[in-house]
């Protein structure tokens, strides 16, 4: 149950391990670009997600592909997972992942009814509960959601034959043959069927050792291969572009959200969904806001939150009614008098929201800031973190080149002590959100993450808000890094994910996947 509005809200509980800034180090990179290498549009990473154990990582790109990576440093020599609460990286070891497999999730399509091209770009990936050694995940582009099963399959081959097939058939060397209808016909008839094989005849004489040397052909499984199979396709339920999908804690349902509607699906049923939120007005000229992100509560299967382009977050309880037109809680920050400008509503639009693991707090990202909200306190955020305050004088230029509409994601650490989000020049920022923490670290997505460290004041500003217990940290107005280099607004770090149990971050810079640990 959601706590009552009269309950006194507090900032996240202080913790010793969350009060000191972390020392971040480079772990590994996949798909690193060489100097001067041109990046293909289809190779740019557009989604990234850890599974609930942290042993697998999935990325999606603009070419519609999903690439899976597997953790290797948590397994013993037999390949079994070591059950450890938290890995110790103080001795120089670091988390290691390896490429596992990839598959084509979506293809470009064309909607003939609306004369609309549908891109293959992967918008979101969400892991589902693993079962029987198989991995399950959801992936979506603008219109279609797919449910994938990835499992190891043994490759079966026929071997230990009694003759040299290359000599008998007059063909190249053949060691073994996959089981097929023609090979079964061969075994049944004592030779190859002329119609199925194309060969007129083969040598069926006994081997030199006679009958005693005849061997029974064996079917063996010498190797395994990973096979990705699309189990279900959830289509034709959204008129607008899908911006979010989120799994429910019940393990049976998930939601998908576009600009105006949120639909509830059952994983087992692909031809039917229920519309639970609809903000479309009778007259589209009356439209004042759109849905930008939606997320299920991590433990309460009846609760979800969605954000809007006007900077508000609504918490809804699906037990109240079938169509959740009314919200249980509304979270928005009061506008400071005298600060309104042409760009106010644009930069207030929330691009991403995430629940903390305990379900008590919600992290939101708008264009300029990260905000941490307590679901028991709807007066305003309990903490606000300035991500790139130096951009405020440049909003007009960013509006002209459409950068002001970039959608940055955010993430929280598993213990809830820290939050992170991306910025321009392939930078990302990590903030401490424990009470008393002054952590505000700037890192670069490169092999030397501390290279472009920005010196930022960490003392909270008292004049920025009248709300109690609100922290605003990390503001910098320089516009240049510590080396005097101008920030590059054409390179942006939009997608990143925090490991669910450890201080490890994976982030996407163009077509490269960088991983860091602390």
N, C-alpha and C positions, 0 to 999 in steps of 0.2 A: 504494500500500500504506500502511496505517496504521502509524505509527511504533511501535516496541516500548515496553513499559511501563518498561523500565529506562533509557530515554534521558532525559537531564536536560532538564527543561522550563524555558523562559525566558519572561518577559513579552514582548509585542510589541516589536520592535526600536525603539530610540529614533530619533526623526526631528526635525529642527529645525522643520519646518513643523507638526508635530503637538504641539509642546510649549507653544505660546502660545495663549491663548484666542482664539476667533474673534469677530469683530465682526459679529453677525447683523443683517440689514436686511430689511424687508418688501419683497416683490416684487409680488405681486398676490393678489387674492381672487376666487373665483367663488361666487355664491350668497350674498352677504353679506346678513345680516338687518338690517332697519331697526328702530329702537327700538320696542319693544312688539309687534313682529310675532310671531304665533304660528306655531311650526314644526309642520308636519304630520309625523306619525310616519313616513309612507312616504318622506319626503324626507331622513331622517337617513342620513348616509353610514356604511356598515358595512364597507367594504373599500377599499383603496387600493394601487396597485402601479405602479412604473415598469417600462418594458421594458428590455432589456439595453443598449440604446444611450442611454437617457435622453431620446430624442426624443418618446416617447409616454407618457402617463400615463392610467391607467384607474381609475375609482371605481365602486363598486357601492353601492346603497342598500337600505333596508328595503322599498322598493316593487318590488324585483326588477329595477331598471333598471341598465344599465351605461352610463356616460358616458365618452367618450374625449376627451382633450386632446392637442394637437399642439404641439411646440416650434416657435417661429417665428424666434428670434434666431440660430439656427445655419444659416440658409439664405440664399443669395444672392438677387439680384433675379430670377434665373431659376427660383427654387424648388428649386435643388439644394443638397444638404447640404454645408456646409463642413466639411472634415476638420480638426478642431482637437483637440489633446490636452487642453487645459483653457482654458476661456474666462476672459478677464481682466476682472474686474468692478471694478477699482480706479478706473476713470474714471466711475463712476456708472451704467454700463450694468448690466442685470441679466437673468437668464433670463426669457424670456417664453413663455407658452403661450397657446393659443387653443382655444376649443371646437371640436371636430372633428365629432362625431356622438354619438348615443345610441340605444339599442335596448332593448326589453323582453326581458330574458334569461329570467326565470322568472315564472310565474304561481302564485297560490295553488292548492293541490291538496288533495284529501281522500283519505286511505287508508281505504277501506271495510272492509278486512279487520281493521284495528286500530282503526277509529273514531278516526282521528287526523288533525287538520288539519296540513298542511305549509305553513309560511310561505314566501312568495316572497323573503324577505330573502337578499341575497347575502352568503355567509359569507367566501368567498375568491375572489380573481382571480389568475391566473397567466398571464403572457405566454408564448407559444410562438415558435418560430423563424419570422420573416417570410420570405415567398417570393413572387417574381414581383409585387412591388408590393402584395401583400395582407398584412394583419395577421391574426394568429391568436392566440386566447386561450381559456383555460379559465375557466369561472365555475361556482360551485356554491352551492346552498342547503343545507338540512339533509339532503336525500336524493338529489338528482339533479345530476350534473355535465354541463355542456354545452360543446361545442367550437365556437367561433365563427370565422367568416371575415369580415373586413371589407375591402371592396374598392371602388374607384371604378368605377362603371359609366357609360358614355356613354348619354345619353338620345337616342334616335333619333326624328326627326320627319319627316313628309312636308311639303315646302314647294314653292314655285314652281308652284302649280297654275294651270290655264288659266282658271279662272272664280272669281267671287266666290261662295263657298259660302253666305254669309249671304243673298245675293240669290236664289241658285238654290233654297235650301231653305226660304226664308222664316223663317229662324231668326236668332238673334243673331249678331254678328260672329265669324267663325272665321278665325284666322290660319294654324294648322297643326293637323294631326291625328296622334296616335300611330298607329303601325302596328298593325293588328288584323286579325282575320279578315274583318270587314266591309269594311275599306278595301281589302284584297287582292281581295275579290270585286268591289268597285267598279271597280278598275283592270282586272280581267279582263273584266268585262261592259260596260264603257263607261258605267256608271251605277250607282247604289246599288241593291242588292238590296232589294226591298220587304219581304221577310221579315226581313232582318237590320237594316235601318235604321228601318223604321217609316214611311218617307216613300213616298207614292204615286208621285211622279215628280219629276224635276228637269229643269231647262232644259239641254239638251245642244247648243244651237245654237252655231255657231262664233263665236269672238270677232270683233270689228269689223275686225281687221286681216287676216282670212282665214286660210288654211292656213299661210301663211308666218310668222304670229305665234304659232303653237302652240309651247308649251314642254313639254319632257319633265319631269314631276314628279321631284324629287330627294329622296333620303333623306339628311338631314344630322344631324350630332351637334354641336349648338351648346353644350351644357353637360353637366356630369357630376354624378352624385349618389353619395353613399356608401351602399352596401347592406351590411347585416349579415345573414349567412345562417348558420343553425345547421347545421353539417356532421354532427355526431354527438351522440347523447345516451347517457350512461353512467348507467344507472339500475338499481334493484332489487338493489344489492350491499351495502347497509348497513342493518342493523337499528336502529342508533343514529345520532344526529346527526353529520354530517360536520363536523369541526373544522379539517381541513387538506387541501390538495392541494399537490403539489410536482412540478415538472418534473425529469426526469432529464437529465444532461449528454449522454446519447446522442442526445437529440432525438427519440426514438421512444416512450419510455414515461413514465409518471407514476404517483405514488401518491396514494391518498386514504385518510384516517384518520378513524375515529370513536372513540368511547369505549373500545372493546374490540378493534378489528381495524384492520389496515392492509392495503389491497389494492393490487396492482400491475396497471396497465392498459397496453395498447398503444394509442396514439392512433388507429390504424387499425381497431381491433376494439372495438366498443361492447357486444357481447353476451356478453363473457367477461372475467373478471378472475381473478387469482391471489391467494389469501390468504397473505401472507408473515409476518404477525405476528398472533397471537391470544392475548390475555391473559384471555379469559373462562374462569373456573373451572368445574368440573363442577357445583358447587353455588354459586349466586350469593350465598349467605350468606357464602361464603369470600372474596368480592371485597374487596380492600384498596386497590386503586389503579386508576385509569383513564388512558388515553392522552389527553393534552391538546394535543399538537402534534407534527408530523412534518415532516422536511425532508431532501431529498436533498443529498449532498455536491456542491459546485459543479463538481468535476472528476472524481471517482471514481464511475463509474456503478454500481458494486457496493456502495457505502456509503451508509447513511442513518442519521439520528439521530431518536429520538423521546423526548419528555418525558412525565412522569407527574404525577399529582396529589399525589404524596409528595415532590416536589422533586428527583427524580432524572432523569438523562439517560442513555439507552442508545444505544450505537453498535453497529450490526449490519452484518455482511458477508453479502450475499446469496449469495456463493459457497460458504458453509459448508453450507447445506442449503436445501431448498425452503421449509420452514416454519422461520423464524428464531426458534425458542423460546429460544435462548441468545444472549447479547450478546457482542460482542468487548471492549467497554469499558463500565464503569459509572461515571458521574460523579455524586457527591452530596457534600454538605458535612456533615461530622460535627456532630452536635448538641452544643452547648455545655452541659455539665452544669449543672443548676439553672435553666435558662431555659425549660423546657417549661411550656406553659399550654394552656388550652382551644383557643386560636386557633393554636397552633403549626403543626399540619398544614394548616389552612385557608390560612394566609398563605404556606406553603411551596410550595403548588401552583404549578407553572410554567404560565403562560398562553401563552408564545410562545418559540420558539427560532429563531435565525438563524445560518447559517454565515458566517464572514468570507469575503471573496472569494478569499483564498488557501487556504481549506479547513483552515487550521491551528487556528483558534479557533472556538468556539461561544459566542454570546451568548444568555443566557436571562433571562426576566423573570418574577419572582414578584410577589406583591402589594406587597411593601415595597422590593425591591431589584432591581438589574441585576447579573448575574454574568457574568464573562468566563472561559471555560474553555479550557485548552490540551488538545487531544486526545491529546497525548503525556504528560499528567500527570493522573492520576485521583485524586490525593490531595485535591484541593479546587480552588476557583476561583483563578485568578491575580489577579483583581481583583474587588472587590465595591463597588457604588455605591449609596448610600442615596438613594432617590428621594423619599420623603416620610416621614421618620422622625417628624415631628410628629404623624402619625396613630396612633402606637402607643398612647397613652393613650386613644384614641377607638375602639378596635377593637370594644368592646361595642356602641356606637351603630351602627357600620358593619355589624355582624352583624345587628342588629335591622332595619335598612332594606335589607339584602342587598347593600350596596355592596361588602362584603368579597369578594364573588364576581365583581366586575368583571374583565374580561379585557383587560389592557393589552398592546399590541404593542410590539416593540422593533425597532431597525434599527442597522446599522453604516454608516460612511462607506466609500466605495469603496477608500480607501487603508488602512482598518483603524485609523486613528489616533483615531477618535471613535465614540461610541455615543450613542443617543438613545432616549427613551421618554416617554410621556405621563403626566399626573397629573390632579388635579382642578382646578377653577376655570379649565378650558381652558388649563392650563399644560403645558409640556413641558420636559424637561431634557436638556442636552447635556453629556457628560463626555468628557474626554480620557483615553485609555487607553494612550498612549505612556509609556514609562518616564520618570519625572521630571515628568510633566505634573500640574498642579494644577487643570486646567480643570473647573469644575462650574457651568454656566450655567443659569439658569432663565429661560424665555421664555414669553410669553403669546400665544395664537393670536388676534391682533388686528393692526390696522395699526401699532400701536406695540408691538412685541414686548418691548421692554426696560422697559415701563411698570411691571410688577410684579416687578422684579428682587428676588430674595430674597438677603440677605447670608448666605452659608454658609461655614463653616470649610472650608478645603481641605487642611489638614494631616492626613495619615493618622493614624488612631487606633491605638495599639499594643495596647490592651487588648481589642480586639474579636475577635482571632483569634490562634492560635498557629501558623498556617500560614506558611511562608516566602514572601516576596515577594507577600504579599496586601495590596492597597490597599483602603481603605474611605474613600470621600470623599463629600462632598455632604450630610452629615447636618445637618438643621436641626430644631429643636424648638420653633419660635416659634408655629406655628399661624396666624400672620397675616403678611401681606406687608409690604413696606417702607413702604407707606402706612398701615399699621395696619388694613387691611381683613381681615375673616375670610374664610377659604377657603370656596368654595362646592362642596359635595360633590355637588350635583345636576348640575353641568356637568362633564363628563369628556372628556379627549382620549384616546381609545382607539386610534385608527388613525393611523399616520404612516409615511412612506417616505423614504429617503435616495436622492438621485440617484446612479446607479452610478459616475460619474466625477468629479463636482463637489461642492462644498460647498453643496448646495441641498436643502432639506427641504420636503416637502408634507405637510400634516397636516389632519385633518378635525375640525372643531368643530361638532357637530350637523349641520346641512345645509350648512355653508360649508366651502369648500376654500381653505386659506391656504397661500401659498408664500413661503419665505424663502431668502436666499442670504447667503454670507459670502465 
